[in-house]
């Protein structure tokens, strides 16, 4: 350790003891300022001690100094963790490690926790090279390092790294999220049963069967197909950059790599598939670089196959700054009926990724994806390498969610267009995922919204904030779930708006409660031997009524379930038709349930997979008590969005600028 670090550590130790044992408030404040002054001095005077490790991931991008290809860019769920294999702690910039240490130290001093103070002092501020033990790190960092290595030519992707089938991956919800809940009642008062449809029941179990908090599992599930398609697009571009080598095109010219990329892609073809790269070109448009690949072939079942990837990249003032838009189009034989032209067309998957990096520690991105029905009459030939020929785009080159392929349009429902996104019965429909992150740690703020159909009345939405502290070697997260305005709406508001506790079902009046939303907190140690997060708080339980609650009282008309999202599992109750429905304690429904309880089978069925249980819980001696939800609520005088952005005692969420 350099001498200045030793001296600073001793001085900080002394001043810290001063802060602990000085009882006068003024003296404590003076100590805090002295401590802060010493830490700033260390940052300025000793910052060279970190050497090459003062900035992250630079070793992976040595051959991309021209800035002609984006470094440290990848797509991943903020809650997806993978094995680190011993990640160097020193890869985190020195100023950030000092900041993390200071946060821990000041919090420990303010709380008077001498043990935590001792632990922090024992770290002596992590300024020298050190390695964490085998543990976990964000998957996004792992993937971006791999793509960097592909761009430098040190790694050639295999079919394991770049599976062409990944362009056709589909969304599979987490088991704990949005199941349908059905009571099968073969006899008695309510023969035929009662159902809450799948997809609209929010976070239903606190943890997924794999052990992850439900918010973590569902975010990972939503982003998984998007991740595979966009990362494959970025890997194609990185391989083209490596193949170009020193022959990179001058301004106004192009480099044809069709033969080389075709040779490469033959090693990636799935079993039974065949085809060729018809075009692979890098074009230098006055300092902006366009990487485009067109592949055509057939699948193992002889369906037509076409994949087009494109990256339009603009370097910034240095290698740490850049911007651009990437896109993919994938077709494997699907058909559709265009709702505007009423013609048979071909169904394609399309996605875009807009990105911008303003410094080595600030990266913003916006990804969007949906399906489109192309009905030009020429089949696969209608899928050209010019995306705007058949897809409605924004001025930034992203998919436009307000343009819908629907015969119906109106206020708040989007604009009908034959190039709009296509509504199919396979969620998530149209999705938007945005983030504002530090790519050296992958912490930041994230927003994910998805709309099931073109005429859906609301967007399901997750917000998430991820923070990492290198001193504590721990990542902390918080996620919020609720509903927002439809993506098709031309409104400017994309805030989390509230909760529908009865989106659909017998007593659903489709009423939004703007004072409730679901939330979970979670954490994971850098040194964890597992990628499973630990659940902190969980505020997700509600009853399927407009008020999100049930109360005791008469009535004899129907069945419902409560509390949804509780640790004890779903419960069955008899409710009346009041608004909100009331719990029935003396009706013939109640009597029948107790007399013929074997007839009432509660089935909790994920959107894909086997039922989790078939038990009825929660009644005793013929009496039902009222259930009050434990959903999260906004602070007094604040909206939901303002609460999670600045609410007291919360891990602060800041909306991504690109959403």
GUNUDO-492608 format. One line per field, with one value per residue (C-alpha): x, y, z; residue number from 1. Coordinates in pm, 1 decimal. Example, Ala and Ser with C-alpha at 12.3 -4.5 7.8 and 13.67 -1.06 7.14 Angstrom:
c1 c(1230.0,1367.0)
c2 c(-450.0,-106.0)
c3 c(780.0,714.0)
num c(1,2)
// end
This chain:
c1 c(0.0,142.3,270.8,-2.9,-265.9,-104.1,-83.7,-442.5,-569.5,-404.9,-545.3,-892.5,-874.8,-789.4,-1057.3,-1313.7,-1248.2,-1295.8,-1636.8,-1738.7,-1643.0,-1701.8,-2040.7,-2099.8,-2301.6,-2078.7,-1764.5,-1917.9,-2003.9,-1647.7,-1519.8,-1749.8,-1614.5,-1254.4,-1320.7,-1477.6,-1186.0,-933.6,-1124.0,-1135.6,-763.8,-703.3,-915.3,-724.0,-372.2,-363.2,-586.4,-288.9,-239.7,-506.0,-307.5,-477.3,-745.9,-885.4,-1127.2,-1330.7,-1310.0,-1049.2,-837.2,-1116.6,-1144.5,-786.6,-840.8,-1159.0,-985.6,-1124.7,-1469.9,-1610.5,-1797.1,-1971.7,-1783.9,-1937.3,-2284.4,-2514.4,-2874.5,-2966.6,-3211.6,-3085.7,-3165.2,-2997.0,-2674.5,-2409.9,-2090.8,-1809.3,-1522.4,-1334.9,-1402.7,-1131.3,-1267.9,-1020.4,-1205.9,-1447.1,-1312.1,-1113.1,-1340.0,-1638.3,-1470.6,-1388.0,-1746.2,-1883.7,-1647.1,-1750.7,-2121.8,-2070.3,-1842.9,-2066.0,-2375.9,-2191.8,-2071.9,-2418.3,-2570.6,-2288.6,-2228.2,-1867.5,-1848.9,-1938.0,-1689.0,-1420.5,-1512.5,-1494.7,-1161.5,-1028.9,-1086.0,-848.2,-1035.4,-1002.4,-743.1,-508.7,-577.6,-792.7,-1006.1,-1335.8,-1378.1,-1579.2,-1920.1,-2169.4,-2185.0,-2454.8,-2508.3,-2497.9,-2133.1,-2049.8,-2210.7,-2059.8,-1711.9,-1773.2,-1890.6,-1583.3,-1366.0,-1543.8,-1480.3,-1108.0,-1086.9,-969.0,-1288.4,-1477.1,-1839.6,-1966.3,-2321.7,-2335.8,-2260.6,-2467.3,-2762.0,-2966.8,-3271.1,-3242.0,-3398.5,-3723.3,-3722.8,-4059.4,-4172.4,-4250.8,-4381.9,-4233.7,-4442.4,-4517.8,-4649.7,-5001.1,-5140.5,-5502.1,-5683.1,-5980.3,-6217.4,-6362.3,-6704.5,-6860.2,-7171.1,-7346.3,-7461.2,-7191.0,-7139.6,-6914.3,-6672.8,-6510.7,-6195.2,-5944.4,-5775.3,-5400.2,-5166.9,-5357.2,-5312.0,-4970.0,-4710.1,-4888.8,-4628.1,-4354.0,-4092.3,-4069.1,-4017.1,-3648.8,-3612.2,-3588.0,-3822.0,-4113.6,-4021.7,-3671.1,-3802.3,-4058.4,-3814.9,-3573.6,-3854.3,-3972.8,-3625.9,-3491.6,-3617.5,-3529.6,-3183.8,-3107.8,-3215.4,-3041.9,-2719.0,-2705.4,-2738.3,-2450.9,-2234.4,-2284.9,-2168.3,-1869.7,-1762.6,-1784.2,-1569.8,-1306.2,-1312.7,-1263.6,-938.1,-717.1,-929.4,-1196.7,-1380.6,-1299.0,-1567.5,-1824.4,-1723.3,-1819.2,-1649.5,-1814.0,-1769.9,-2039.7,-1806.1,-1632.7,-1956.9,-2116.8,-1826.6,-1874.7,-2251.5,-2224.5,-2072.3,-2380.5,-2665.8,-2906.8,-2947.3,-3147.5,-3138.9,-2953.0,-2897.6,-2649.3,-2558.6,-2674.9,-2520.5,-2281.8,-2153.9,-1994.1,-2067.9,-1893.2,-2148.1,-1928.3,-1813.1,-2118.4,-2080.1,-2357.8,-2315.8,-2576.7,-2621.4,-2893.1,-2932.3,-3181.4,-3247.4,-3488.5,-3561.2,-3543.3,-3916.9,-3854.7,-4012.5,-3858.9,-3605.0,-3479.2,-3277.9,-3161.8,-2942.1,-2837.0,-2630.1,-2599.6,-2321.1,-2190.5,-1865.9,-1837.3,-1546.4,-1358.5,-1387.4,-1610.7,-1877.5,-2101.4,-2463.3,-2658.9,-2953.8,-2947.6,-3230.0,-3321.8,-3590.5,-3657.3,-3894.7,-3942.0,-4259.2,-4535.5,-4845.1,-5104.6,-5387.5,-5307.9,-5593.4,-5571.2,-5524.5,-5719.2,-5456.8,-5268.7,-4914.4,-4608.2,-4549.5,-4207.7,-4038.8,-3884.0,-3683.2,-3479.8,-3218.7,-3135.0,-2824.9,-2605.2,-2298.0,-2189.0,-1901.0,-1742.8,-1994.7,-2314.3,-2505.0,-2868.1,-3068.0,-3418.6,-3527.9,-3860.2,-4000.6,-4318.9,-4457.2,-4551.0,-4771.6,-4620.8,-4871.5,-4698.3,-4783.9,-4426.9,-4385.8,-4038.9,-3915.1,-4127.1,-3882.3,-3622.1,-3311.7,-3480.0,-3684.9,-3900.3,-4041.8,-4273.0,-4240.6,-4357.6,-4060.8,-4013.8,-3783.4,-3511.0,-3538.4,-3725.6,-4046.1,-4346.8,-4597.7,-4869.6,-4892.2,-5110.0,-5213.1,-5578.8,-5906.6,-5998.9,-5835.8,-5946.2,-5853.8,-5589.4,-5589.0,-5322.0,-5330.6,-5431.7,-5159.8,-5063.4,-4706.9,-4814.9,-4744.8,-4957.5,-5176.4,-5142.2,-5252.0,-4896.8,-4784.5,-4613.2,-4743.6,-4550.7,-4276.4,-4051.3,-3745.2,-3523.3,-3234.2,-2993.8,-2689.3,-2325.1,-2182.2,-1888.2,-2128.5,-2458.3,-2641.5,-2898.6,-3268.1,-3487.9,-3841.0,-4019.0,-4368.7,-4568.4,-4911.2,-5083.3,-5296.2,-5328.0,-5656.5,-5563.3,-5663.1,-5341.0,-4974.4,-4833.8,-4520.1,-4213.6,-3979.5,-3650.3,-3352.4,-3027.4,-2737.6,-2402.5,-2158.4,-1807.8,-1716.1,-2006.4,-1968.4,-2345.6,-2604.8,-2943.2,-3256.5,-3613.6,-3887.7,-4237.2,-4525.4,-4850.2,-5031.0,-4974.0,-5129.7,-5142.5,-4829.4,-5052.7,-5173.9,-5038.5,-5024.5,-4685.2,-4727.3,-4558.3,-4568.6,-4667.3,-5032.7,-5166.3,-5312.4,-5603.3,-5689.6,-5983.4,-5871.8,-6100.8,-6345.2,-6703.6,-6680.9,-6431.1,-6536.8,-6196.1,-6125.3,-5769.3,-5663.4,-5405.2,-5307.6,-5174.3,-4894.9,-4684.5,-4322.9,-4039.4,-3685.3,-3402.7,-3025.3,-2739.0,-2376.7,-2094.0,-1953.3,-2275.6,-2237.9,-2583.9,-2751.8,-3063.0,-3146.2,-3259.8,-3607.5,-3636.7,-3978.5,-4273.9,-4591.9,-4797.7,-5107.7,-5455.4,-5812.3,-5975.1,-6206.3,-6193.3,-6090.6,-5827.9,-5992.1,-6272.9,-6499.0,-6733.6,-7108.9,-7404.4,-7489.2,-7516.4,-7411.4,-7056.3,-6711.2,-6383.8,-6032.9,-5826.2,-5558.6,-5373.0,-5000.0,-4998.5,-4735.0,-5008.8,-5142.3,-5476.9,-5796.6,-6153.1,-6446.4,-6811.1,-6876.9,-7186.2,-7239.8,-7189.9,-6919.0,-6676.6,-6806.9,-6851.7,-6746.7,-7045.0,-7043.2,-7390.4,-7523.9,-7603.5,-7273.8,-7088.4,-7286.5,-7225.7,-6852.1,-6828.9,-7059.3,-6912.4,-6559.5,-6424.6,-6620.4,-6427.6,-6088.3,-5873.7,-5630.6,-5342.6,-5216.8,-4915.9,-4953.1,-4734.7,-4665.4,-4838.9,-5066.0,-4886.3,-5151.7,-5513.1,-5595.5,-5855.0,-5720.6,-5829.9,-6166.1,-6219.6,-6541.9,-6755.0,-6625.8,-6439.2,-6268.5,-6205.1,-5881.5,-5695.5,-5432.5,-5068.5,-4990.0,-4740.9,-4886.6,-4758.2,-4639.4,-4891.6,-4939.3,-4732.7,-4821.4,-4687.6,-4416.2,-4309.0,-4303.9,-4065.2,-3849.1,-3811.0,-4014.4,-3884.7,-3671.8,-3680.4,-3411.9,-3448.7,-3573.3,-3496.6,-3689.6,-3461.6,-3437.1,-3481.6,-3812.7)
c2 c(0.0,345.9,556.0,818.8,548.0,436.0,790.2,864.3,545.3,633.0,985.9,863.6,607.7,882.6,1119.0,839.6,769.6,1141.4,1120.8,823.3,950.2,1326.7,1378.5,1742.9,1776.3,2051.8,1849.9,1551.8,1764.8,1899.7,1540.8,1445.0,1730.9,1641.4,1283.3,1391.2,1626.1,1346.1,1113.0,1377.3,1433.8,1063.8,1063.5,1353.6,1286.0,907.7,834.8,723.2,433.0,235.4,238.0,84.8,-48.5,298.7,250.4,-57.3,-309.5,-115.2,-422.3,-585.4,-307.3,-221.5,-273.7,-62.6,267.6,417.7,401.6,242.6,-19.2,15.3,-129.3,-239.7,-262.7,-559.8,-646.4,-827.3,-825.3,-607.1,-894.3,-1173.7,-1284.4,-1528.6,-1676.6,-1421.8,-1667.3,-1423.4,-1072.7,-814.8,-565.6,-313.5,-313.3,-78.1,278.2,409.3,708.1,473.4,237.9,534.8,660.2,317.0,299.9,648.6,562.1,260.4,449.8,755.7,537.9,334.3,648.9,804.4,486.8,442.0,84.8,31.8,-316.9,-186.3,97.7,-155.1,-360.9,-56.4,54.4,-296.3,-260.3,41.3,173.3,-80.9,92.9,-191.1,-477.4,-737.2,-1024.6,-1138.7,-1506.9,-1712.4,-1546.5,-1369.7,-1062.3,-903.7,-1099.4,-774.0,-719.4,-1077.5,-1048.9,-708.1,-840.6,-1132.2,-901.4,-682.5,-991.5,-1082.7,-731.4,-753.1,-1088.1,-1273.3,-1484.6,-1636.8,-1714.0,-2070.0,-2197.9,-2204.8,-1832.4,-1732.8,-1966.6,-1862.1,-2017.2,-1744.0,-1500.2,-1694.1,-1734.1,-1662.7,-1526.5,-1775.1,-1605.6,-1683.3,-1942.4,-1699.3,-1425.2,-1387.4,-1740.0,-1820.1,-1919.4,-2149.9,-2309.0,-2626.1,-2679.4,-2994.8,-2976.9,-2754.0,-2393.1,-2273.2,-2571.4,-2468.6,-2261.9,-1923.6,-1811.8,-1528.7,-1530.1,-1561.9,-1274.1,-1011.3,-1119.5,-961.4,-1097.6,-1388.9,-1570.5,-1392.7,-1624.3,-1828.0,-2205.0,-2149.0,-1940.6,-1596.3,-1317.1,-1308.2,-962.0,-1089.0,-1403.6,-1216.1,-944.4,-1217.9,-1397.1,-1082.4,-979.3,-1325.7,-1342.3,-978.5,-1035.4,-1328.2,-1147.5,-815.2,-970.5,-1194.8,-878.5,-713.9,-1026.8,-1028.7,-667.3,-736.9,-1027.2,-803.1,-542.9,-807.6,-940.8,-589.5,-546.0,-279.4,-269.4,-55.1,154.7,520.2,786.1,745.5,388.6,34.1,-295.0,-613.2,-903.3,-1128.6,-1420.8,-1408.8,-1376.6,-1655.7,-1884.9,-1786.2,-1839.1,-2189.8,-2295.3,-2163.8,-2324.6,-2527.4,-2894.4,-2941.8,-2573.7,-2437.4,-2104.9,-1837.8,-1481.5,-1275.3,-953.3,-847.1,-493.2,-223.7,125.8,442.8,722.2,1024.0,890.0,682.8,309.3,81.3,-294.1,-497.5,-872.9,-1043.9,-1421.4,-1636.0,-2006.6,-2275.0,-2434.1,-2807.6,-2824.5,-2648.5,-2320.6,-2004.7,-1845.3,-1488.5,-1288.9,-928.8,-752.0,-388.9,-157.1,211.6,336.1,690.0,739.8,1027.0,1246.9,951.0,572.9,607.4,808.5,695.4,651.0,443.3,221.0,-155.7,-367.2,-721.8,-879.8,-1254.1,-1468.9,-1847.0,-1921.3,-1757.9,-1618.5,-1356.4,-1139.3,-769.8,-596.2,-281.7,-424.9,-745.4,-938.6,-1250.7,-1168.4,-1304.5,-1263.2,-1134.2,-1055.8,-708.6,-531.8,-212.9,-92.9,277.1,343.9,631.3,641.1,982.8,860.6,536.3,527.9,656.2,454.5,490.3,249.2,187.0,-144.5,-221.9,-536.0,-673.0,-870.5,-722.4,-850.4,-773.8,-809.0,-677.7,-988.0,-1106.7,-1322.4,-1333.5,-1087.8,-820.6,-836.9,-596.4,-465.5,-124.4,-154.0,151.3,-18.1,-228.9,-110.4,221.2,390.4,698.0,983.3,816.6,493.2,294.8,93.1,322.4,177.8,427.4,282.4,-30.1,-290.5,-279.6,-201.7,8.2,332.8,616.7,844.8,675.4,359.9,436.8,508.9,232.6,152.6,-145.7,-98.1,-86.7,-358.4,-668.8,-797.0,-1171.0,-1392.1,-1452.8,-1199.5,-972.2,-807.6,-479.7,-427.8,-142.0,-182.7,110.9,165.3,428.2,245.0,249.9,-19.2,-78.8,-218.5,-254.8,-69.2,190.2,245.5,36.4,50.6,-232.5,-196.8,-438.0,-426.6,-754.0,-630.6,-327.4,-221.7,-307.2,-42.0,-40.1,-132.9,-374.4,-215.6,-290.0,-26.0,-132.5,28.1,-165.6,-38.9,-196.1,-125.2,-259.0,-219.7,-433.8,-655.7,-656.8,-561.0,-431.6,-408.1,-288.2,-351.0,-209.0,-355.6,-197.9,-53.1,252.9,421.3,202.8,216.6,297.6,617.5,946.5,1077.2,1191.5,1025.1,688.0,691.8,391.8,476.1,221.0,-125.9,-316.2,-571.8,-697.2,-652.4,-933.2,-1180.1,-1187.3,-869.0,-675.1,-318.0,-236.7,32.9,155.5,222.1,500.4,459.2,104.0,-90.3,-400.6,-387.5,-617.2,-553.2,-803.3,-838.0,-1065.9,-1091.4,-1064.6,-1380.0,-1578.9,-1934.5,-1903.9,-1659.2,-1654.4,-1323.0,-1296.8,-1150.3,-850.4,-688.6,-806.1,-599.9,-789.1,-941.0,-831.2,-953.5,-967.3,-671.0,-308.8,-208.4,-486.9,-595.2,-820.0,-757.4,-978.3,-958.3,-1119.6,-1218.4,-1544.5,-1491.8,-1600.6,-1730.7,-1540.4,-1583.6,-1408.1,-1317.8,-1330.9,-1305.4,-1416.4,-1651.7,-1893.3,-1932.7,-1850.1,-1882.0,-1941.8,-1732.5,-1675.9,-1316.1,-1123.9,-889.4,-567.5,-330.5,-425.0,-776.1,-867.9,-1187.3,-1412.1,-1590.4,-1743.2,-1810.5,-2137.4,-2094.8,-2099.9,-2397.9,-2590.6,-2524.1,-2662.4,-2955.2,-3054.7,-2917.2,-3201.9,-3058.0,-2731.0,-2772.4,-2463.6,-2485.9,-2237.2,-2272.1,-2082.6,-1943.6,-2236.7,-2547.4,-2760.0,-2639.9,-2546.2,-2664.2,-2763.0,-2681.8,-2461.7,-2266.0,-1995.1,-2089.6,-2227.2,-2323.6,-2173.7,-1819.8,-1593.5,-1278.4,-968.5,-948.7,-620.6,-596.1,-527.2,-349.5,-64.4,286.9,633.7,880.0,1136.3,1410.7,1234.4,1030.1,677.9,793.3,1083.0,851.9,601.0,878.5,1071.3,899.3,881.4,578.2,432.7,318.2,603.9,529.3,774.8,723.3,624.6,912.2,688.7,520.4)
c3 c(0.0,-87.4,205.7,162.9,212.3,539.4,673.7,569.0,728.0,1060.4,1054.4,963.3,1245.7,1494.2,1373.6,1370.9,1738.5,1794.5,1629.1,1841.7,2183.2,2160.3,2310.6,2221.5,1902.9,1765.2,1829.7,1653.7,1352.3,1342.0,1348.9,1059.2,847.5,934.5,836.1,507.8,438.6,490.3,259.2,-13.7,31.3,-13.9,-329.1,-485.6,-359.7,-381.2,-677.6,-877.7,-642.1,-818.8,-1140.8,-1439.0,-1210.9,-1147.8,-1435.0,-1501.7,-1783.3,-1982.5,-2041.0,-2236.8,-2493.2,-2583.8,-2954.5,-2962.7,-2883.7,-3202.6,-3041.9,-3355.4,-3153.0,-2814.5,-2517.0,-2186.2,-2344.1,-2284.4,-2206.2,-1883.4,-1597.7,-1311.2,-1075.6,-1272.1,-1100.6,-1223.5,-1083.6,-1069.5,-1047.1,-823.4,-951.1,-879.7,-628.7,-767.5,-1099.0,-923.4,-962.8,-665.1,-603.3,-583.3,-335.1,-111.6,-140.3,-42.4,253.6,365.0,345.4,570.5,811.6,852.3,903.6,1167.4,1348.5,1349.2,1492.9,1744.0,1618.9,1733.0,1581.0,1233.3,1280.4,1363.0,1055.8,829.8,976.7,935.2,561.8,564.9,261.7,-24.3,-239.1,-333.7,-569.0,-399.9,-517.3,-385.4,-331.2,-575.8,-560.5,-783.9,-1002.1,-1221.9,-1541.2,-1738.3,-1640.7,-1734.0,-2077.7,-2155.7,-2073.1,-2310.7,-2592.2,-2534.9,-2575.7,-2899.9,-3033.9,-2955.6,-3133.2,-2824.1,-2825.3,-3118.8,-3024.2,-3055.7,-3092.8,-2712.3,-2690.7,-2994.5,-3042.7,-3345.6,-3179.8,-2916.3,-3164.2,-3116.8,-2737.9,-2577.6,-2244.9,-1966.4,-1648.9,-1310.5,-1126.8,-843.5,-1072.5,-1213.2,-1179.7,-1248.3,-930.8,-968.0,-719.8,-864.4,-702.6,-851.0,-630.8,-382.5,-399.2,-639.6,-866.0,-1151.8,-945.1,-958.7,-1135.4,-1130.8,-1474.6,-1511.3,-1583.1,-1386.3,-1025.8,-968.3,-728.8,-565.6,-360.6,-168.7,-316.6,-634.3,-606.5,-696.3,-377.4,-536.2,-424.0,-667.5,-802.3,-883.7,-1053.1,-1263.4,-1374.6,-1483.1,-1669.5,-1850.1,-1965.2,-2055.3,-2418.7,-2484.8,-2337.5,-2565.8,-2884.5,-2821.9,-2692.0,-2999.0,-3209.7,-3020.3,-3052.3,-3430.8,-3446.0,-3220.2,-3442.1,-3749.6,-3572.9,-3497.1,-3854.3,-3992.5,-3799.6,-3954.6,-4271.3,-4113.6,-4377.2,-4422.8,-4403.8,-4680.9,-4765.6,-4671.4,-4590.8,-4722.8,-4478.7,-4625.8,-4696.4,-4357.4,-4160.7,-4362.5,-4272.2,-3910.2,-3906.7,-4052.4,-3719.7,-3539.2,-3736.2,-3521.3,-3601.8,-3922.4,-4020.3,-4318.8,-4488.0,-4583.8,-4500.4,-4797.7,-4668.9,-4392.6,-4428.7,-4212.4,-4342.2,-4223.2,-4250.9,-4179.5,-3846.1,-3755.9,-3810.7,-3934.3,-3876.0,-4062.6,-4118.0,-4326.3,-4296.9,-4492.7,-4469.4,-4357.1,-4022.3,-3949.0,-4033.4,-4368.3,-4264.3,-4403.2,-4172.7,-4181.2,-3928.6,-3971.0,-3715.8,-3726.3,-3506.6,-3590.5,-3362.2,-3314.1,-3116.6,-2870.4,-2768.4,-2617.5,-2585.6,-2279.1,-2461.6,-2744.6,-2857.8,-3102.8,-3188.5,-3240.0,-3382.1,-3478.9,-3696.6,-3673.8,-3881.0,-3867.2,-4059.8,-3855.4,-4029.1,-3933.6,-4061.7,-4078.6,-3893.8,-4107.2,-4457.4,-4376.3,-4574.3,-4475.9,-4376.6,-4204.0,-3831.4,-3723.5,-3392.9,-3381.9,-3114.0,-3074.6,-2828.1,-2797.1,-2589.6,-2476.7,-2254.3,-2129.5,-1911.0,-1793.6,-1506.9,-1673.1,-1930.9,-2039.0,-2252.3,-2379.6,-2530.8,-2693.3,-2854.3,-3007.1,-3300.0,-3637.8,-3919.1,-4261.3,-4544.6,-4854.0,-5057.7,-5116.9,-4808.4,-4659.9,-4924.4,-4758.2,-4465.7,-4600.8,-4427.0,-4391.8,-4073.9,-4138.6,-4452.0,-4238.0,-3875.3,-3727.3,-3556.5,-3339.8,-3440.5,-3228.3,-3431.1,-3164.8,-3198.0,-3160.6,-2908.0,-3002.8,-3355.6,-3341.4,-3595.4,-3503.6,-3669.6,-3367.7,-3260.0,-3043.4,-2757.4,-2545.9,-2757.8,-3012.8,-3384.4,-3626.2,-3880.7,-4094.4,-3963.9,-3598.0,-3342.9,-3362.0,-3079.5,-3027.2,-2739.1,-2624.2,-2361.3,-2296.5,-2617.8,-2643.2,-2388.1,-2285.7,-2066.3,-1974.6,-1737.7,-1614.6,-1479.9,-1378.3,-1611.0,-1373.5,-1110.2,-1303.4,-1028.6,-1116.0,-1185.4,-1412.3,-1548.6,-1728.2,-1873.9,-2086.1,-2247.7,-2333.8,-2625.8,-2851.0,-2688.2,-2330.9,-2077.2,-1874.3,-1863.6,-1608.2,-1467.6,-1256.3,-1117.0,-961.0,-791.5,-743.8,-529.6,-451.4,-168.6,-222.6,145.6,261.2,-48.7,-90.4,-350.2,-233.9,-442.9,-426.0,-681.0,-717.3,-917.2,-1025.1,-1325.9,-1543.8,-1845.7,-2159.2,-2374.2,-2670.9,-2506.5,-2633.9,-2278.4,-2152.4,-1811.4,-1767.5,-1386.7,-1179.0,-1117.8,-869.0,-824.9,-973.5,-705.9,-913.9,-1274.3,-1387.2,-1232.2,-1111.5,-905.0,-1113.9,-1180.6,-1327.9,-1072.3,-1017.2,-658.1,-681.0,-315.6,-334.0,-504.8,-441.6,-325.6,-220.2,-97.6,-136.5,-108.6,-208.0,-93.1,-345.5,-187.7,-214.0,-343.5,-499.3,-738.0,-515.8,-348.7,13.9,61.1,292.2,322.0,113.1,76.6,-178.3,-13.5,-121.0,-159.7,-506.8,-457.5,-567.7,-215.2,-197.5,132.8,257.4,554.5,753.9,681.1,501.3,147.5,-44.1,-402.2,-487.0,-402.7,-388.2,-254.8,6.9,95.0,-232.7,-185.2,177.3,312.8,419.4,67.1,-96.2,105.3,-0.3,120.6,40.6,-61.9,-156.9,-451.2,-259.5,-374.5,-236.8,-174.4,192.9,363.0,437.1,776.4,794.3,445.9,275.3,90.5,421.6,542.9,224.4,242.6,594.0,528.5,193.7,218.0,4.0,-288.4,-278.6,-441.9,-481.2,-772.4,-798.9,-1156.1,-1300.2,-1652.2,-1755.1,-1550.0,-1291.4,-1009.2,-689.1,-443.0,-412.2,-52.2,112.7,406.8,641.8,790.2,1139.2,1313.6,1041.1,1097.1,857.9,969.3,763.4,567.5,522.2,250.3,337.6,11.1,-0.4,16.4,-77.1,185.0,306.8,50.2,-219.4,-525.0,-564.1,-804.4,-582.2,-280.7,-430.9,-573.0,-249.2,21.8,375.6,458.5,107.0,-130.5,-379.6,-730.4,-1011.4,-1339.0,-1630.6,-1874.1,-2180.7,-2089.3)
num c(1,2,3,4,5,6,7,8,9,10,11,12,13,14,15,16,17,18,19,20,21,22,23,24,25,26,27,28,29,30,31,32,33,34,35,36,37,38,39,40,41,42,43,44,45,46,47,48,49,50,51,52,53,54,55,56,57,58,59,60,61,62,63,64,65,66,67,68,69,70,71,72,73,74,75,76,77,78,79,80,81,82,83,84,85,86,87,88,89,90,91,92,93,94,95,96,97,98,99,100,101,102,103,104,105,106,107,108,109,110,111,112,113,114,115,116,117,118,119,120,121,122,123,124,125,126,127,128,129,130,131,132,133,134,135,136,137,138,139,140,141,142,143,144,145,146,147,148,149,150,151,152,153,154,155,156,157,158,159,160,161,162,163,164,165,166,167,168,169,170,171,172,173,174,175,176,177,178,179,180,181,182,183,184,185,186,187,188,189,190,191,192,193,194,195,196,197,198,199,200,201,202,203,204,205,206,207,208,209,210,211,212,213,214,215,216,217,218,219,220,221,222,223,224,225,226,227,228,229,230,231,232,233,234,235,236,237,238,239,240,241,242,243,244,245,246,247,248,249,250,251,252,253,254,255,256,257,258,259,260,261,262,263,264,265,266,267,268,269,270,271,272,273,274,275,276,277,278,279,280,281,282,283,284,285,286,287,288,289,290,291,292,293,294,295,296,297,298,299,300,301,302,303,304,305,306,307,308,309,310,311,312,313,314,315,316,317,318,319,320,321,322,323,324,325,326,327,328,329,330,331,332,333,334,335,336,337,338,339,340,341,342,343,344,345,346,347,348,349,350,351,352,353,354,355,356,357,358,359,360,361,362,363,364,365,366,367,368,369,370,371,372,373,374,375,376,377,378,379,380,381,382,383,384,385,386,387,388,389,390,391,392,393,394,395,396,397,398,399,400,401,402,403,404,405,406,407,408,409,410,411,412,413,414,415,416,417,418,419,420,421,422,423,424,425,426,427,428,429,430,431,432,433,434,435,436,437,438,439,440,441,442,443,444,445,446,447,448,449,450,451,452,453,454,455,456,457,458,459,460,461,462,463,464,465,466,467,468,469,470,471,472,473,474,475,476,477,478,479,480,481,482,483,484,485,486,487,488,489,490,491,492,493,494,495,496,497,498,499,500,501,502,503,504,505,506,507,508,509,510,511,512,513,514,515,516,517,518,519,520,521,522,523,524,525,526,527,528,529,530,531,532,533,534,535,536,537,538,539,540,541,542,543,544,545,546,547,548,549,550,551,552,553,554,555,556,557,558,559,560,561,562,563,564,565,566,567,568,569,570,571,572,573,574,575,576,577,578,579,580,581,582,583,584,585,586,587,588,589,590,591,592,593,594,595,596,597,598,599,600,601,602,603,604,605,606,607,608,609,610,611,612,613,614,615,616,617,618,619,620,621,622,623,624,625,626,627,628,629,630,631,632,633,634,635,636,637,638,639,640,641,642,643,644,645,646,647,648,649,650,651,652,653,654,655,656,657,658,659)
// end
